[in-house]
């Protein structure tokens, strides 16, 4: 990693994933240190039901607090927030969440792009955007916007992804900072905390 990436102060990590991303997310959560100073938001394409099961599953892999994001909730460091099923998750400039039921983006609600792009507006260069395995282009434009705002962009190596299309789209349109295998991501997030 370039020295300027390592020396920056980051506050929020947004992880977006779809088909094939669950094992990578579980691996990241298992590696996160309990003293993590970053907040993490996870946006997954999924069906309307089963959201509480997802929080329970994620909680079983980490000692950090895991919860579903709620309307007007303040984003706190060391917490992991999961985007609710069937809502877009927006990040406001006052570092709170908004839930939105507008049209699907890339056939998805929640949309990764919606969360990435609103996070860029709120956090700018203190944002880390991570895009994982998936079967559509959701997230690619958000990665591009994060890069343009000098945030850190990390994409799962398409060759490592179970479904390569989503990360490959981001690599095609943005000068991504890091293209890494899923198994490396937890350690990288830990290294970027406490800068």
Secondary structure, 3 states (H helix, E strand, C coil): CCHHHHHCCCCEEEEEECCCCHHHHHHHHHHCCCCCCCEEEEEECCCCCCHHHHHHHHHCCCCCEEEECCCCCECCCCEEEECCCCCEEEECCCCEEEEECCCCECCECCCHHHHHHHHHHHHHHHEEEEECCCCCCCCHHHHHHHHHCCCEEEEECCCCCCCCHHHHHHHHHCCCCEEECHHHHHHHHHHHCCC
